[in-house]
């Protein structure tokens, strides 16, 4: 969530930067788009783990879907109710973008924003709502993946994950050759973003095999180095790692997912006394993880609203020889603070009421591993044999 915020709050407003300092900061923070790949790896790992640990239990599928619905639906559909029901009643906007948003609302209600973004090349997702594409991918994943886990043995599941990565690569390549000027399809369609989900799923299977993820620890340095070298080479070749570049979209996603997977293995197998574990277990990161769902939903529209109301980029603070960096950093500080505050309030005043209902759908696996997609910082600090994460 933090790196995604850096991308949206700093890199995006510096997209036209020309001064060396501005361009350097943008190049660093632009890598924040990989935060969603980290999220997909975490999602594949956690969701597959839940399904494997509860498979065979009474009502395992209905319990899983009910618990996921209680986690994601209230805030998501509550946000849509504000956006499509409350706002038009309170404010009669004549903005063309608002009219476009209203006319396309069916895509939002049905968790198909990623398809809308692809077919309209993001023009159909105005007012900084395009970020909901990733939640659409997640919901589509929840609908299909449990059925695959149900019919496959763990070893078969590993083969399925590998084939899905290859199929996703082929799908991206086909799209790039068919329509090379529409990178948004390569970025937002679910078949194109299977790399992270499947690597996370494969790691969940390995974690439940003899030796667990500890057996992969020796491979981490080599895989991480190879993945980073591949990404650096591609960045040098293509002048950066811009996912709007079809070549990057086709070839970089597997390498990014592998790097994220090595970070996951490192975190899960790190000794509790290591510096890595101590950092991930800090109270501040746990809170960012706990509130990350609300922060993610609200942050991008909030940043857009602040910029639209104040016009920071054009008329804000201008220092350092005409650099836009001071005004952008000021916007980022305000946006991050407000996003965190709203995420915290949403969790404690709204989301927790629904999360409490999860107890009525509580699975009872033989070896329980409790996980939550909104506590990724806590999960990263878990160790094999004691992989418990606050829900």
HURANOR-V526000 format. One record per helix or strand of 3 or more residues. SS is the DSSP state (h for helix, s for strand). FROM is the first residue (numbers start at 1). TO is the last residue. Records with the same first field share a line. If there is no record, write none. Layout:
# HURANOR-V526000
SS=FROM-TO, FROM-TO
This chain:
# HURANOR-V526000
h=2-11, 20-54, 60-90, 96-103, 105-109, 113-120, 130-151, 154-178, 183-188, 190-207, 212-238, 246-269, 275-280, 283-290, 292-310, 312-315, 325-361, 376-379
